[in-house]
Amino acid sequence: MLGTFQTVDNGATLVVELFAIVETPGGINLYTRHFTPTLEPWEKSKATLLKLAGSTPKAIEFDNPVDGQPKREIIRKIDADTYVSRAEIVPDKGDPQVVEITYHRQKETLPAKH
């Protein structure tokens, strides 16, 4: 599964994220990579790798075996059209952070009749 995420403030793109959930012989992995609006990578090395730690019918959890950027990613299904992504970031220095984003399915809109 592939996906994108874009953070916009006052009409300007701040960050672009690409992610992929991939089934491998060793399990299911989540890869993420962040870019500037001109697609310069934020991460100095490879994409961030998180490994599947567990799942239920309503949630899936990935853990980072390397560092805390993020340490854990949890995706919870709220209803058929809503889910919440929670990233738990544990930096080498400073306080841990939690970023939660709620996603809603866009309703299909019909083209305007002329």
C-alpha distances in whole Angstrom, upper triangle without the diagonal:
4,7,11,14,17,20,23,27,30,28,27,24,24,20,17,14,11,8,6,5,7,9,13,16,17,14,11,11,9,10,12,14,17,19,22,23,24,21,23,21,22,21,24,22,19,16,16,15,14,15,14,18,18,16,18,18,18,16,14,16,15,18,19,21,23,24,23,21,20,21,19,16,16,14,16,16,20,20,18,18,18,16,17,16,18,19,22,23,26,28,30,33,33,32,29,27,24,22,21,19,19,17,18,17,19,21,22,25,27,28,32,35,37
4,7,11,14,17,20,24,27,25,24,20,20,17,14,11,8,6,4,7,9,12,15,19,19,17,13,12,10,10,10,12,14,16,19,19,20,17,19,18,19,19,22,20,17,14,15,14,15,16,16,19,20,19,21,20,20,18,16,17,16,19,19,21,22,23,23,20,19,21,19,16,17,15,18,18,21,21,19,18,18,16,17,15,18,18,21,22,25,26,29,32,32,31,28,25,23,21,20,18,18,16,17,16,18,21,21,24,26,27,30,33,36
4,7,10,14,17,20,23,21,20,17,17,14,11,8,6,5,6,9,12,15,18,22,22,19,16,14,11,10,9,11,12,14,17,16,18,16,18,16,17,18,21,20,17,14,15,15,15,17,17,20,21,19,21,21,19,18,16,17,16,19,19,22,23,23,22,19,18,20,18,15,16,14,16,16,19,20,18,16,16,14,15,13,16,16,20,21,24,25,28,30,30,29,26,23,21,18,17,15,15,13,15,14,15,18,19,21,24,25,28,32,34
4,7,10,13,17,20,17,16,13,14,11,7,6,5,6,9,12,15,18,21,25,24,22,19,16,13,12,9,10,10,11,13,13,15,13,15,14,15,16,20,19,17,14,15,16,17,19,19,22,23,22,24,23,21,20,18,19,18,20,20,23,23,23,21,18,17,20,19,16,17,15,18,18,20,21,20,17,16,15,15,13,16,16,19,20,23,24,27,29,28,27,25,22,20,17,16,14,15,12,14,14,15,18,19,21,24,25,28,31,33
4,7,10,13,16,15,14,11,11,8,6,5,7,8,12,14,17,21,23,27,27,24,20,18,14,13,10,10,9,10,12,12,15,13,15,14,14,16,19,20,18,15,15,17,17,20,20,23,23,22,24,24,21,19,18,19,18,20,20,23,23,22,20,17,16,19,18,15,16,14,17,17,19,20,20,17,15,14,13,12,14,14,17,18,21,22,25,27,26,25,22,19,17,14,13,11,12,10,13,14,14,18,19,21,24,25,27,31,33
4,6,10,13,11,10,7,8,6,5,6,9,12,15,18,21,25,27,31,30,28,24,21,18,16,13,12,10,10,10,9,13,12,14,14,14,16,20,21,20,17,17,20,20,23,24,26,27,26,27,27,24,23,22,22,21,23,22,26,25,24,22,18,18,21,20,18,19,17,20,20,21,23,22,19,17,16,16,14,16,16,19,19,22,23,26,27,26,25,23,20,18,15,14,12,13,12,14,15,15,19,20,21,24,25,27,30,32
4,7,10,10,8,6,5,5,7,9,12,14,18,20,24,27,29,33,32,30,26,23,20,18,15,14,11,11,10,10,14,13,15,15,14,17,20,22,21,19,18,21,21,25,25,27,28,27,29,28,25,24,23,23,22,23,23,26,26,24,21,18,17,21,20,18,19,18,20,21,22,23,23,20,18,17,16,14,16,15,18,18,21,21,25,25,24,23,21,18,16,13,13,11,13,13,15,17,17,20,22,23,26,26,28,32,33
4,7,6,5,4,6,8,9,12,15,18,21,24,27,31,33,37,36,33,30,27,23,22,18,17,14,13,12,10,14,15,17,17,16,20,23,25,24,22,22,25,25,28,29,31,31,31,32,31,28,27,26,26,26,27,27,30,29,27,25,21,21,25,24,22,23,21,23,24,24,25,25,22,20,20,18,17,19,19,21,21,24,24,28,27,26,25,24,20,19,16,16,13,15,15,16,18,17,20,22,22,25,25,26,30,31
4,5,5,7,7,10,12,15,19,21,25,27,31,34,36,40,39,37,33,30,26,25,21,20,16,16,13,12,16,17,19,19,18,21,25,27,27,25,25,27,28,31,32,33,34,33,34,34,31,29,29,29,28,29,29,32,31,29,26,23,23,26,26,24,25,24,25,26,26,27,28,24,22,22,20,20,20,20,23,22,25,25,28,27,26,25,24,21,20,17,17,15,17,17,18,20,20,23,24,24,27,27,28,32,33
4,6,9,10,13,15,18,22,24,28,30,34,37,40,43,42,40,36,34,30,28,25,23,20,18,16,14,17,19,21,22,21,25,28,30,30,28,28,31,31,35,35,37,37,36,37,37,33,32,32,32,32,33,32,36,35,32,30,27,26,30,30,27,28,27,28,29,28,29,29,26,24,24,23,23,24,24,26,26,29,28,32,31,29,28,28,24,23,20,20,18,19,19,20,22,20,23,25,24,27,26,27,30,31
4,7,9,12,14,17,20,23,26,29,32,36,38,42,41,39,35,33,29,27,24,22,19,17,15,12,15,17,19,21,21,24,27,29,29,27,27,30,31,34,35,37,37,36,37,36,33,32,32,32,32,33,32,36,35,33,30,27,27,30,30,27,28,27,28,28,28,29,29,25,24,24,23,23,24,24,27,27,30,30,33,32,31,30,29,26,25,21,21,19,20,19,20,21,19,22,22,22,24,23,24,28,28
4,6,9,11,15,18,21,25,28,31,34,36,40,39,37,34,31,27,25,22,19,16,14,11,9,12,14,16,18,17,21,24,26,26,24,25,28,29,32,33,35,36,35,37,36,33,32,31,31,30,31,30,34,32,30,28,25,25,28,28,26,28,26,28,29,29,30,30,26,25,25,24,23,24,23,26,25,28,27,30,30,29,28,28,24,24,20,21,19,20,20,21,22,21,24,25,24,27,26,27,31,31
4,6,8,11,14,17,21,24,27,31,33,36,36,34,30,27,24,21,18,16,12,10,8,6,10,11,13,14,14,18,20,23,23,20,21,24,25,29,30,32,33,32,34,34,31,29,28,28,27,28,27,30,29,27,25,22,22,25,25,23,25,24,26,27,27,28,28,25,23,23,21,20,21,20,23,22,25,25,28,28,27,27,25,22,22,18,19,17,18,18,20,21,20,23,24,24,27,26,28,31,32
4,7,10,14,17,21,23,26,30,32,35,34,32,29,26,22,20,16,14,10,9,7,6,10,11,12,13,12,15,18,20,21,19,19,22,23,27,28,30,32,31,33,33,30,28,27,26,25,26,24,28,26,24,22,18,19,23,23,21,23,23,25,26,27,29,29,26,24,22,21,19,19,18,20,19,22,21,24,24,23,23,22,19,19,16,17,16,18,18,20,22,22,25,26,27,30,30,31,35,36
4,7,10,13,17,20,23,26,28,32,31,29,26,22,19,16,13,10,7,6,5,6,9,9,10,10,9,12,15,17,17,15,16,19,20,24,25,27,28,28,30,31,28,26,24,23,22,23,21,24,23,21,20,16,16,20,20,18,20,20,23,24,26,27,27,24,22,21,19,17,17,16,18,17,20,19,22,23,22,22,21,18,18,15,16,14,17,17,19,21,21,25,26,27,30,30,32,35,37
4,7,10,14,17,20,24,25,29,28,26,23,20,16,14,10,8,6,5,6,7,9,8,10,9,10,12,15,17,16,13,14,17,19,22,23,26,27,27,29,29,27,24,23,22,21,22,21,24,23,21,20,16,16,20,20,18,20,19,22,23,25,26,25,23,21,19,18,16,17,16,19,18,21,21,24,25,25,24,23,20,19,16,17,15,17,16,18,19,19,23,24,25,28,28,30,34,35
4,7,10,13,16,20,22,25,24,23,19,16,13,10,7,6,4,6,9,10,12,10,11,10,10,11,15,15,14,11,11,14,15,18,19,22,23,23,25,26,24,21,19,19,17,18,17,20,20,19,18,14,14,17,17,14,16,16,19,20,22,24,24,21,19,17,16,13,15,13,16,16,19,19,22,24,24,23,21,18,17,14,15,13,16,15,18,18,19,23,24,26,29,29,32,35,37
4,7,11,13,17,19,22,22,20,17,14,11,8,6,5,7,8,11,12,14,11,12,11,12,12,15,15,13,9,11,12,14,17,18,21,22,22,24,24,23,21,18,18,16,18,17,20,19,19,19,15,15,18,17,15,17,16,19,20,23,24,23,21,20,18,17,14,16,15,18,18,21,21,24,26,26,26,23,21,20,17,17,15,17,16,18,18,19,23,24,26,28,29,32,35,37
4,7,10,13,15,19,19,17,13,10,7,5,4,6,9,11,15,16,17,14,16,13,14,13,17,15,13,9,9,10,11,13,14,17,19,18,21,21,20,18,15,15,13,15,14,17,18,18,17,15,14,16,15,12,14,13,17,18,21,22,21,20,19,16,16,13,15,14,17,17,20,21,23,26,26,25,23,20,19,16,16,15,17,15,18,18,20,23,24,27,29,30,33,37,39
4,6,10,12,16,16,14,10,8,6,5,7,9,12,15,18,19,20,17,18,16,17,16,19,17,13,10,11,10,11,12,13,16,17,17,20,20,19,17,14,14,13,15,15,17,18,19,19,17,15,17,16,13,15,14,17,18,21,22,21,20,20,17,17,14,16,16,19,19,22,23,25,28,29,28,25,23,21,19,19,18,19,17,19,19,21,24,25,28,30,31,35,38,40
4,7,10,13,13,11,7,6,5,6,9,12,15,18,22,23,24,21,22,19,20,18,21,19,15,12,12,10,9,10,10,13,14,14,16,17,17,14,11,12,10,13,14,16,18,19,19,17,16,17,15,12,13,12,15,16,20,21,20,20,19,16,16,14,16,16,18,19,22,24,26,29,29,28,25,23,21,20,19,18,19,17,20,19,22,25,25,29,31,33,36,39,42
4,6,10,10,8,6,5,6,8,11,14,18,20,24,25,26,22,24,21,22,20,22,19,16,13,13,11,11,10,10,14,15,15,18,19,19,17,14,14,12,14,15,16,18,20,21,19,18,18,17,15,16,16,18,19,23,24,23,23,22,20,20,18,19,19,21,22,24,26,28,31,32,31,27,26,24,23,23,22,23,21,23,23,25,28,28,31,34,35,39,42,44
4,7,8,6,4,6,9,11,15,18,21,24,28,29,30,26,27,24,25,23,25,22,18,16,16,13,12,10,10,13,14,14,17,18,19,17,14,15,13,15,16,17,19,21,22,22,20,20,18,17,17,17,20,20,24,25,24,25,24,22,22,20,21,21,23,24,26,28,29,33,34,33,29,28,27,25,25,24,25,24,26,25,27,30,30,34,36,38,41,44,47
4,5,5,6,7,11,12,16,19,22,25,29,31,31,27,28,25,25,23,24,21,17,16,16,12,12,10,11,14,16,17,20,21,22,20,17,16,14,16,16,16,18,21,22,22,21,20,19,19,20,20,22,24,28,29,28,28,28,25,25,23,24,23,24,25,26,28,29,33,34,33,30,29,28,27,27,27,28,27,29,28,31,33,34,37,40,41,45,47,50
4,6,8,10,14,15,19,22,26,29,32,34,34,31,31,28,29,26,27,23,20,19,18,15,15,12,13,15,16,18,21,22,24,22,19,18,16,17,18,17,19,22,24,24,23,22,21,21,22,22,25,26,30,31,30,31,31,28,28,26,26,25,26,27,28,30,31,34,36,35,32,32,31,30,30,30,31,30,32,32,34,37,37,41,43,45,48,51,53
4,7,9,12,14,18,21,25,28,31,34,34,30,30,27,27,24,25,22,19,18,17,13,12,9,10,12,14,16,19,22,23,20,17,16,14,14,15,13,16,19,21,22,21,19,18,19,20,21,23,25,29,30,30,31,30,27,26,24,24,23,24,24,25,27,28,31,33,32,29,29,28,28,28,29,30,29,32,32,34,37,38,41,44,45,49,52,54
4,6,10,13,16,20,23,26,30,32,33,29,30,26,26,24,25,22,19,17,16,12,11,7,7,10,11,13,16,18,19,17,13,13,11,12,13,13,16,19,20,20,19,18,16,16,17,17,20,21,25,27,26,27,26,23,23,21,21,20,21,23,24,26,27,31,32,31,27,27,26,25,25,26,26,26,28,28,31,34,35,38,41,43,46,49,52
4,7,10,13,17,20,24,27,29,30,26,27,24,24,22,24,21,18,15,14,10,9,6,5,9,10,11,14,16,17,14,11,11,9,11,12,13,16,18,19,19,17,16,14,13,14,14,17,18,22,24,23,24,23,20,20,17,18,18,19,21,22,24,26,29,30,29,26,25,23,23,22,22,23,22,25,24,27,30,31,34,37,39,42,45,48
4,6,10,13,17,20,24,26,27,23,24,20,20,18,20,17,14,11,10,7,6,5,6,10,12,13,16,18,18,15,11,10,8,9,10,11,13,15,16,15,14,14,12,11,13,14,17,19,22,24,24,24,22,19,19,16,16,15,17,18,20,21,23,26,27,26,23,22,21,20,20,20,22,21,24,24,27,30,31,34,37,38,42,45,47
4,7,10,14,17,20,22,24,20,21,18,17,16,18,16,13,10,8,6,5,6,8,11,13,13,17,18,17,14,11,10,7,9,9,12,13,14,14,13,12,12,11,9,11,11,15,17,20,22,22,22,20,17,16,13,14,12,15,15,18,19,22,25,25,24,21,20,18,17,17,17,19,18,21,21,24,27,28,31,34,36,39,42,45
4,7,11,14,17,19,20,17,17,14,14,12,15,13,9,6,5,5,6,9,11,14,16,17,20,22,21,18,14,13,10,11,10,12,13,14,14,12,11,13,12,11,14,14,18,20,23,25,24,24,22,19,18,15,15,13,15,15,18,19,21,24,24,24,21,20,19,17,18,18,20,19,22,22,25,28,29,32,34,36,39,42,44
4,7,10,14,16,17,14,14,11,11,10,13,12,9,5,5,7,8,12,14,16,18,19,22,23,22,19,16,14,12,13,11,14,14,14,13,11,10,13,12,11,14,14,18,20,23,25,24,23,21,18,17,13,14,12,14,14,16,17,19,22,23,22,19,18,17,15,16,15,18,17,21,21,23,27,28,30,33,34,37,40,42
4,7,11,13,14,10,11,7,8,7,10,10,8,5,6,9,12,15,17,20,22,23,26,27,25,22,19,18,15,16,14,16,15,15,15,11,12,15,15,14,17,17,21,23,25,27,27,25,23,21,19,16,16,14,16,15,17,17,19,22,22,22,20,19,18,16,18,17,20,19,22,23,24,28,29,31,34,34,37,40,42
4,7,10,11,8,8,6,5,7,10,11,11,8,9,13,15,18,20,23,25,25,28,28,26,24,21,20,18,18,16,19,17,16,15,12,12,16,17,15,18,18,22,24,26,28,28,25,23,21,19,16,16,14,16,15,17,17,19,21,21,21,20,18,17,15,17,16,19,18,22,23,24,27,28,30,33,33,36,39,41
4,6,7,5,5,4,5,8,11,12,12,11,13,16,18,22,24,26,28,29,31,32,30,27,25,24,21,22,20,22,21,19,19,15,16,20,20,19,22,22,25,27,28,30,30,27,25,23,22,19,20,17,20,18,20,19,22,23,23,24,22,20,20,18,19,18,21,20,23,24,24,28,29,30,33,32,35,38,40
4,5,5,5,7,7,10,13,15,16,14,16,20,22,25,27,30,31,32,34,34,32,30,28,27,25,25,23,26,24,22,21,17,18,22,23,22,24,24,27,29,30,32,32,29,27,25,24,21,22,20,22,20,22,21,23,24,24,25,24,21,21,19,21,19,22,22,24,25,25,29,29,30,33,32,34,38,39
4,5,7,10,11,14,16,19,19,17,19,22,24,28,29,32,33,33,35,35,33,31,29,29,27,27,26,29,27,25,24,21,21,25,25,24,26,25,28,29,30,32,31,28,27,25,24,22,23,22,24,23,25,24,27,27,27,28,26,24,24,21,22,20,22,21,23,24,23,27,27,28,30,29,31,34,35
4,6,9,11,14,16,18,18,17,20,23,25,29,31,33,35,35,38,38,36,33,31,31,29,29,27,30,28,27,26,22,23,27,28,26,28,28,31,32,34,35,34,31,30,29,27,25,26,24,27,25,27,26,28,29,29,30,29,27,27,24,25,23,26,25,27,27,26,30,30,30,32,31,33,36,37
4,6,9,11,13,15,15,14,16,19,22,25,27,30,32,32,35,35,33,31,29,28,25,26,24,26,24,24,23,20,21,24,25,23,26,26,29,30,32,33,32,30,28,27,26,23,24,22,24,23,25,24,26,27,28,29,27,25,25,22,24,22,24,23,26,26,26,29,29,30,32,32,34,37,38
4,7,9,10,12,13,13,16,19,22,25,28,30,33,33,36,36,35,32,30,28,26,26,23,25,23,22,22,18,20,23,25,24,27,27,30,32,34,35,35,32,31,29,27,24,25,22,24,22,24,22,24,25,26,27,26,24,25,22,24,23,26,25,28,29,29,32,33,34,36,35,37,41,42
4,6,7,9,10,9,12,15,18,22,24,27,29,30,33,34,32,29,27,25,22,22,19,21,19,18,18,15,16,20,21,20,24,24,28,30,32,33,33,31,29,27,25,22,22,19,21,19,21,19,21,22,23,24,23,22,22,20,22,22,25,24,27,28,28,32,33,34,37,36,39,42,43
4,6,9,10,10,11,15,17,21,24,26,28,29,32,33,31,28,26,24,21,20,18,20,17,16,16,12,14,17,19,19,22,23,26,29,31,33,33,31,28,26,24,20,20,17,18,16,17,16,17,19,20,21,20,18,19,18,20,20,23,23,27,28,29,32,33,35,38,38,40,43,45
4,6,7,7,8,12,15,18,21,23,26,28,31,32,30,27,24,22,19,18,15,17,14,13,13,10,12,15,17,17,21,22,26,28,31,33,33,31,29,26,24,20,20,16,17,15,16,14,15,17,19,20,19,18,19,18,21,21,24,24,28,29,30,34,35,37,40,40,42,46,47
4,7,9,10,14,17,20,24,26,29,30,34,35,34,30,27,25,22,20,17,18,15,14,15,12,15,17,20,20,24,26,29,32,34,37,37,35,33,30,28,24,23,20,20,17,18,16,16,18,20,22,21,21,22,21,24,25,28,28,31,33,34,37,38,40,43,43,45,49,50
4,7,9,11,15,18,21,23,27,28,32,34,32,29,26,23,20,18,15,15,12,13,15,12,15,17,19,20,23,25,29,31,34,36,36,35,32,29,27,24,23,20,20,18,18,16,17,19,22,23,22,22,23,22,25,25,28,28,32,33,34,38,38,40,43,43,46,49,51
4,6,9,12,15,18,21,24,26,29,31,30,26,23,21,18,17,13,14,12,13,15,13,14,16,18,18,21,23,26,29,32,34,33,32,30,27,26,22,22,19,20,18,19,18,18,21,23,24,23,22,23,22,24,24,27,26,30,30,32,35,36,38,41,41,44,48,49
4,6,10,13,16,18,21,23,26,27,26,23,20,18,15,14,12,13,12,12,14,11,12,14,15,15,18,19,23,25,28,30,30,28,26,24,22,18,18,16,17,16,17,17,18,21,23,23,21,20,20,19,21,21,23,23,26,27,28,32,33,35,38,38,41,45,46
4,7,10,13,15,18,20,23,25,24,20,17,15,11,11,8,10,9,9,10,8,8,10,11,11,15,16,20,23,26,28,28,27,25,22,20,16,16,13,14,12,14,14,16,19,20,20,18,17,17,16,18,19,21,21,25,26,28,32,33,35,38,39,42,45,48
4,7,10,12,15,17,21,23,22,19,15,13,9,8,6,8,8,10,11,10,9,10,11,11,14,16,19,22,25,27,27,27,25,21,20,16,16,13,14,14,15,16,17,21,22,22,19,19,18,18,19,20,22,22,25,26,29,32,33,36,39,40,43,46,49
4,7,9,12,14,17,20,19,15,12,9,5,5,4,7,9,10,10,10,8,8,8,8,11,13,16,19,22,25,25,25,23,19,17,14,13,11,12,12,14,16,18,21,22,21,18,17,16,16,17,18,20,20,24,25,28,31,32,35,38,40,43,46,49
4,6,9,12,15,18,18,14,11,8,5,5,6,7,10,12,13,13,12,10,9,10,11,13,16,19,22,25,25,25,23,20,19,16,15,14,14,15,16,19,20,23,24,23,20,20,19,19,19,20,22,22,25,26,29,32,33,37,40,41,45,48,50
4,6,8,12,14,15,11,8,6,4,6,9,10,14,15,15,16,14,12,10,9,10,11,14,16,20,22,22,23,21,18,17,15,15,14,15,17,18,21,23,26,26,25,21,21,19,19,19,20,21,21,24,24,28,30,32,35,38,40,44,47,50
4,7,11,14,14,11,8,5,5,6,9,10,14,15,15,16,14,12,9,10,10,12,14,17,20,22,23,24,22,19,17,15,14,14,14,16,17,20,22,25,25,24,20,20,18,19,19,20,21,22,25,26,29,32,34,37,41,43,46,49,52
4,7,11,11,8,6,5,7,9,13,14,18,19,18,19,16,14,11,11,10,11,12,14,17,20,21,22,20,17,16,15,15,15,16,19,20,23,25,28,28,26,22,22,19,20,19,20,21,21,23,24,28,30,33,36,39,42,45,48,51
4,7,8,6,4,6,9,12,15,17,21,21,20,21,18,17,13,12,9,9,10,11,15,16,17,19,17,14,14,14,14,16,17,20,22,25,28,30,30,28,24,23,20,20,18,19,19,19,21,22,25,27,30,33,36,39,42,45,48
4,5,5,6,9,12,15,19,21,24,25,23,24,21,20,16,14,11,10,9,10,13,14,15,18,16,14,14,15,16,18,19,22,25,28,31,33,32,29,26,25,21,21,19,20,19,19,20,21,25,26,29,32,35,38,41,44,47
4,6,8,12,15,18,22,24,27,27,26,26,23,22,19,16,13,11,9,8,11,12,12,15,14,13,14,15,17,19,21,25,27,30,33,35,35,32,28,26,23,22,20,20,18,18,18,19,22,24,26,29,32,35,38,41,44
4,7,11,14,17,21,23,26,26,24,24,21,21,17,14,11,8,6,5,7,9,11,13,11,9,11,12,14,17,19,22,25,28,31,33,32,29,25,23,20,19,16,16,15,15,16,16,20,22,24,28,31,34,37,40,43
4,7,10,14,17,20,22,22,20,20,17,17,13,10,7,6,4,6,9,11,13,14,12,9,9,10,11,13,15,19,21,25,28,29,29,26,22,20,17,17,14,14,14,14,16,17,21,23,26,29,32,35,38,41,44
4,7,10,14,16,19,19,18,18,15,14,11,8,6,5,7,9,12,14,15,16,14,11,11,10,11,12,14,17,19,23,25,28,27,25,21,20,17,16,15,15,15,15,17,18,22,25,27,30,33,36,39,42,45
4,7,10,13,16,16,15,15,12,11,7,6,4,7,9,12,15,18,19,19,17,13,12,10,9,10,11,14,16,19,22,24,24,22,18,17,15,15,14,15,16,17,20,21,24,27,30,33,36,38,41,44,47
4,7,10,12,13,12,12,10,8,6,5,6,9,12,15,18,21,21,22,19,16,14,11,10,10,11,13,14,17,20,22,23,21,17,16,15,15,15,16,18,18,21,23,26,29,31,34,37,39,42,45,48
4,6,9,9,9,10,8,6,5,7,9,12,15,18,21,24,25,25,22,19,17,13,12,10,10,11,12,15,16,19,20,19,15,15,14,15,16,18,20,21,24,26,29,32,34,37,40,42,45,49,51
4,6,6,7,8,7,5,6,8,12,14,18,21,24,27,28,27,25,21,19,15,14,11,10,10,10,12,14,17,18,18,15,15,15,16,17,19,22,23,26,28,30,34,36,39,42,43,46,50,52
4,6,8,10,10,8,9,12,15,18,21,24,27,30,31,31,28,25,22,19,17,15,13,13,12,14,14,18,20,19,17,18,18,19,21,23,25,26,30,31,34,37,39,42,45,47,50,53,56
4,7,9,10,8,11,14,17,20,23,27,29,32,33,33,30,26,24,20,18,15,14,12,11,12,12,16,18,18,16,17,18,19,22,23,26,27,31,32,35,39,40,43,46,47,50,54,56
4,6,7,6,10,13,16,19,23,26,28,32,33,32,29,25,23,19,17,13,11,9,8,8,8,12,14,15,12,14,15,17,19,21,25,26,30,32,34,38,40,42,45,47,49,53,55
4,5,4,8,10,14,17,20,24,26,29,31,30,26,23,20,16,14,10,8,5,4,6,8,11,12,11,9,10,11,13,16,18,22,23,27,29,32,35,38,40,43,45,47,51,53
3,6,8,10,14,16,20,23,25,28,29,28,25,22,19,15,13,9,8,5,6,7,9,12,12,12,10,10,11,12,15,16,20,21,25,27,29,33,35,37,41,42,44,48,50
4,6,7,11,13,17,20,22,25,27,25,22,19,16,12,10,6,6,4,6,8,11,13,14,13,10,9,9,10,12,14,17,19,23,25,27,31,33,36,39,40,43,46,49
4,7,10,14,17,20,23,26,27,27,23,20,17,13,11,8,6,6,6,9,11,14,14,13,10,10,10,12,14,16,19,21,25,27,30,33,35,38,41,43,46,49,52
4,7,10,13,17,19,22,24,23,20,16,14,10,8,6,5,7,9,12,15,17,17,15,11,11,10,11,12,14,17,18,22,24,27,30,33,35,39,41,43,47,49
4,7,10,13,16,19,20,20,17,13,10,7,6,5,6,9,12,15,18,20,19,17,14,12,10,10,10,11,13,15,18,20,23,26,29,32,35,37,40,43,46
4,6,10,12,16,17,17,14,10,8,6,5,7,8,12,15,18,21,23,22,19,16,14,11,11,9,11,12,13,16,18,22,25,27,30,34,36,39,42,45
4,7,10,12,14,13,11,7,6,4,6,9,12,15,18,21,24,26,25,22,19,16,13,12,10,10,10,10,13,15,18,21,24,27,30,32,35,39,41
4,6,9,11,12,9,5,5,7,8,12,14,17,20,24,27,28,27,24,21,18,15,14,11,11,9,10,12,14,18,20,23,26,30,32,35,38,41
4,6,7,8,6,4,7,9,12,15,18,21,24,27,30,32,31,28,24,22,18,16,13,12,10,10,10,12,15,17,20,23,27,30,32,35,39
4,7,8,5,5,7,11,13,16,19,22,26,29,32,33,31,28,25,22,19,17,13,12,9,10,10,12,15,17,20,23,26,29,32,35,38
4,5,5,7,10,13,16,20,22,26,29,32,36,37,35,32,29,26,22,20,16,15,11,11,9,10,14,14,17,20,24,27,29,32,36
4,6,8,12,15,18,21,24,28,31,34,37,39,37,34,31,28,24,22,19,16,13,11,9,8,12,12,15,18,21,24,27,30,33
4,7,11,14,17,20,23,26,30,32,36,37,36,33,30,27,23,20,17,14,11,8,6,5,8,9,12,15,19,22,24,27,31
4,7,10,13,17,20,23,26,29,33,34,32,29,26,23,19,17,13,11,7,6,5,6,10,12,15,18,21,24,27,30,33
4,7,10,13,16,19,23,26,29,30,29,26,23,20,16,14,10,8,6,5,7,9,12,15,18,21,24,27,29,33,36
4,6,10,13,16,19,22,26,27,25,22,19,16,12,10,7,6,4,6,9,12,15,18,21,24,27,29,32,35,38
4,7,10,13,16,19,22,24,22,20,17,14,10,8,6,5,6,8,11,14,17,20,23,25,29,31,33,37,40
4,7,10,13,16,19,21,19,17,13,10,7,6,4,7,9,11,15,17,20,24,26,29,33,35,37,40,43
4,6,10,12,16,17,16,14,11,8,6,5,6,9,12,14,18,20,23,26,29,31,35,36,39,42,45
4,7,10,13,14,13,11,7,6,5,7,9,12,15,17,21,24,26,30,32,35,38,40,42,46,49
4,6,10,11,10,9,6,5,6,8,11,14,17,20,23,26,28,32,34,37,40,42,44,48,50
4,7,8,8,7,5,7,9,11,15,18,21,23,27,30,32,36,38,40,44,45,48,51,54
4,5,6,7,6,8,11,13,17,20,23,25,29,32,34,37,40,42,45,46,49,52,54
4,7,9,9,12,15,17,21,23,27,29,33,35,38,41,43,45,49,50,52,56,58
4,7,9,11,15,17,21,24,27,30,34,36,38,42,44,46,50,51,53,56,58
4,7,9,13,15,19,22,26,28,32,35,37,40,43,45,48,49,51,55,57
4,6,10,13,16,20,23,26,30,33,35,38,41,43,46,48,50,53,55
4,7,10,13,17,20,23,27,30,32,35,38,40,44,45,47,51,53
4,7,10,13,17,20,23,26,28,32,35,37,40,42,44,47,50
4,6,10,13,16,20,23,25,29,32,34,37,39,41,45,47
4,7,10,13,17,20,22,25,28,30,34,35,37,41,43
4,7,10,13,17,19,22,25,27,31,33,35,39,41
4,6,10,13,15,19,22,24,27,29,31,35,37
4,7,10,13,16,19,21,25,27,29,32,35
4,7,9,12,15,18,21,24,26,29,32
4,6,9,12,15,18,21,23,26,29
4,6,9,12,16,18,21,24,27
4,6,9,12,15,17,20,23
4,6,10,13,15,18,21
4,7,10,12,15,19
4,6,9,12,15
4,6,9,12
4,6,9
4,6
4
